[in-house]
Amino acid sequence: MIIIDGSEGEGGGQIVRNACALSLVTGQPFRITNVRGKRSKPGLMRQHVTAIEAALAVGGAHAEGVAVGSSEISFTPGRVVPGDYRFSVGTAGSTSLVFQTLLMPLLLADAPSRLVLEGGTHNMLAPPFEFMVKVFVPVVRRMGARIEMRLTRHGFYPRGGGRIEVDIAPGKLMPIDCVDRGALQSVSATALFAALAFDIADREIRTARKFLPDWPEAAFAVRELPAEQGPGNALLLEAQFEHGCEIVTGFGKLGVSAEALAKTAAQRMAGFLATDAFAGPYLADQLLLPFALAGGGRFTTVKLSQHSLTAADIIERFTARRTTFEVRQGESNLVTVR
């Protein structure tokens, strides 16, 4: 059994999700102590419990300690059974994080699967739906995967109530290189809002324009969603390149002005555009698992995060595949999975 200290590295929920996915793929059981030991509220949260329960359901697995607040869990995998599954995170717990937990085991199964995930689709500390469908999934498709995703209802924090649908066809993943993102093809800035004042989204767009002066006026837009999907707000900044995409998101929350939210998001996007990296920091975290299960690959990224270093360590424990991080002065960092 693989023993993991959940307070190591970045000490968050990514350790739990990656361990569940890798356990189902490799057949190796694990135990995690000090779950989310570096978070202000340690232990499992609702979305982590749902991710583990989902892994148990699709993988015929057995686990102990799966409860909100639990600081220790053990997980023994069974055989992954593809099929139609529906999981509800409850309130605004992230559907994207549950999707990340299940994708690789179902992708490497022997028949197609369909997922319906209900909960948060646009909430803090998790990638929004647009990031998954436009930034992450296209890279995995290049590796040979067949994945289709649909958003049927937005779910904002704290209410949730969102819904995404995912079709996954099994296939063999092939190593790829994502070193060059290619030329910039298009940019867009969209302020989503529901059951809130139009002025909030409008101020976000006006502020984003100030900090992204080279973007054309037509790239900026406000989109109002049905009131029953709110209250909620998110600013999505998208840059589409020849070989990839980056999306930077700012999530509206009490105590943070529209101007501050938009300024932070726009400066993050401007910083990424000033580099030649293929992957932003969040995509880099997410690519390590599929690259390892494909047998290797390379990609360039911006400043390396503790999330990536921790993910690489967990992956190596289950697969013996090593990840090297080459920090190159004046250039994007090179990540190689061997």
N, C-alpha and C positions, 0 to 999 in steps of 0.2 A: 504494500500500500504506500502511495506517495503522501508524505506528510508536508503540509505547507503552513507556514506562519503567516496569517492574514494581515499582520502588521508590517510585514517586510515591504520594501520598495515604496510604491505609492499608497499601499495599504487600503485600497478601496474595493468596490464591488466588481471591478474588472477581473480580479483574481478568481472570484467565484464563478463568473460566467465562462471565462476561458477554461477553468478546470473542468466544469461540467461538459463543455463541448469536447475537450480533448479526451476526457474519460470515456465518453460515448464512442468516439472515433477509435481510440486505441484499446479499449477494453480494460483499462487500468483503474482500480479504485483509488480514492484519495480521502484524506481527512484534512480539514482546515481548522486551525485554532486561531483565536484572536481575530475573528472575522471582522473586516473593515476596521481594524484596530487603530488606524490613524484618522478616522473621521470624528467629527464633533459628536455624533450620535453613533457609536460603534454598534456592531451587530447587524443582522439582516433587516432590511426594510421590505416593505410590501412588494416592490418590484423585483427584488432579489428572490424572495420566496416564490413568486410566480414563475420566474425564470427556472428555478430549480424544479418546481412542480412540473413545468413543461418538459424539462429534460427527463424527469422521471417517467412521464407519460409516453413520450416518443421512444424512450430507450429501454423500457421494461426494467427500470433500475430500482434500487432500494436506497433509502437515505434515512439518516437520523439527525435530529436537531433542526429540522426545517420548520422554523416558526419566526415570526417577527420578533426581533430583539436577540435572537440566538447568537452566541459568540463562537459556537463550535458546531461543525457539521461533518458527517461522514457520508460518502456516496459510493455505491457499488453498482457499476453499469450492468445492463443486460444487453439484449439485442435490439438495435434500432428498428422500429416498425414504421415504414412510411404510410401515409394515409391523410385523411382530413381531420384537422385539429382546430379547436377553438379555445383560446385562453383569454381571460379577462384579468387585467392587472389590478383594476379597482382604482377609483379616483384618477389621478393624473400620472401614475407610475408609467414609466416609459415602455411603449410598445417596441421601439427600436432596439432596446437592450434585450428584450426577450427574443426578438428576431435574430440578433447576433448570436445568442446562445444556441439556437436551434439550426441555424443555416448550414453549418458544415456537416453535422451528423446526418441531416436529411439530404444534403447534396451528394453525400457519399453513400447513400442507401441504394437499394436495388429497384426502386419504383418511385413514381412521382408522389408529391405531397402537396397539400394545400393548407395554408395557415390563415386563420382569422384571429387577429389580435386586437383587443379592445382596451382602451386606457388613454394615456397621454401620447399625442403625436408631436406636440410642440411644447416642450417643457425644459427648464433649466437643467444643466448637468447631463444632458443626453443629446445625441444627434437628432435633429428633426427629420420628418419623413423625406423632405426634399434632399437632404444630405445623403440619406441612404440610397434613394432611387437614382440620383444624378451623379453622385461623387463616388460612393463605395461600390454599389452593384455593377456599374459598367466595367470596373477593373476586374471584378470576379468573372464577369461574362467573357472578357478577353482571355481568361485562363481556361475557358471551355464550359463554364456554367450556363445553365438556362434558368433564369429567374425573372419573374414578372411581378411587379408590385403595384397596388392600387390604393389610393387614399379615398375612402368613401365618406369620412366625416372627421373634421378636425377636433382635437381634444387638447385644450389648454390647461395649464396649472391654475387653480387647484381642482377645478371641476372634473377634468378629463372627459370621458364619454366619446373619445375618438375611436376610429376603426380603420385598420388597414388589412388588406387581403394580399396574400403572397402565394404564387404558384412556383414550385421548385421541381425541376426535372433532374434526375440523377445524371452524373457524368464525371469523367476523369478530369482532374485539374492538371494543367500543364504549367511549368515554370515560365515566367515572362520577365522582361525588363521594363521598368517604368522610370527611365532615367531622364528622358526628354519630354516635357509637356507640350512642346510645339508652340505655334504662334497663337496669340490671343485672338479669338474669333468673335466673341460677343460678351457683353456685360449687362447686368440688370440689377435693379434694387426694388424690392417689393415689400411694402408694409402691410401686413395682414392685421385685421382687427375685427372683433365681434363683440357686440353689446357694450361698446365703449364709444367715447366721443371721437368723431372724425378728426378733430384737431390733433389728437395724439399721434395718429399715423401721419398726418400732414406735416407735423413738426419733425418727425423722424426723417421723412423724405427730404425736407428742406435742409436739415442739418447734414444728412449724408451727402447731398449735392455739394455742400461747402467743402467737405473733406475729400471728395472724389471729383475734383473740378474737370478732369479730362474725360469723364463719362458723358455721353450725349444726353440731352434733356429727355429724349424718348425712352431712355433706359430706366427712368424712375416712374413708379406707379404705386397707387394705393388700391388695395383690394378689400372690400367689406364682405364679411361672411355672414350667414344667417345668425340672427341674435341668439337662437337657441344653442349655438355652438360656443358661446362665450360665457362669461367675459374672458377675453384674451387678446394678446397682441404679440406679434413677432416681426422683426425686420430681417429680411433675407437678402444678402448681397451675393450675387453669383457671377463668377468669371469662367467662361467656357473656353477651353483651349483646344487645339487640334487633337491632342491625345489624352485629355483629361479635363477635370472640372474642380473648382473649389467653391464652397458656399460658406460664408461667415454669417452667423446668426446672432441677433440680439433679442433677448426675451424680455417683454415688458413685465415689470413687477412694481409693487408698492414701494415708494421711497426712492425710486430711480427715475429721473426725468427723461422725457423723450429725447431731449437733446444729448444728455449724457450717454444714453443707450446707443444712439446713432453714431455719436462721435467715437466711442470705443470700437464699435463694429467696423466703421469706415476706416479707422486707423489700422485695425488688424488686417483688413483687406488690402489697404495700400501697402502695408508691410510685406504681405505675401507677394503682391504684384511686383515689388521691387527686387524679388529674388528670381531665380530660374528653377526653383524646386518643383518637382512633380506633385508632391503631397504636402498638405498642411499638417499641423501637429496631430489633429484628430484622425485624419485618414491614415497617417503613419501608424498609429496605434492599432487600427483595425485591419491593416493589410498583413500584419505579421502572421496571424493565424492561417489565412488561406495560402499565403506564400509557403509557410512551413509544410502544410498538408499537400501542397502541390509538388514538394520536393526541392524548393529553392526559388531564387529570383532576386532581383535588385530593384531598388527605387531610390530616388533622391527626395530629401525632405528638408524642412527648415529646422530650427532649433530642436534638438532632441529632448523629449519629455521623460519624466520619471515613469509615466504610464507605459511608454514604449519599452524602457529598460526592464520594467517589472514583467510585462507581457512576454518579452523574449526569454526571461528566466523561467517562467511557468511553462512555456512551450518546450524549452529544452529538457525540462524534467520529464515530460511525457513522451517526447519524440526523439530526443538526443540530437535534434537539429539545432545548430548554433547560429546565432545572429551576430554579425559584426557591424559596428557603428563607426564609420570613418568620418571624423570631423575635419573638413577641408577649409582652410582659411580663404575667405573671399569667395567661396563657392557653396553650393548646397551640400548638405551632408549626405553621404552615401550609405545606405543600409543594404546589407547582403545577407540573405538567408541561405545557409549551406546545407 
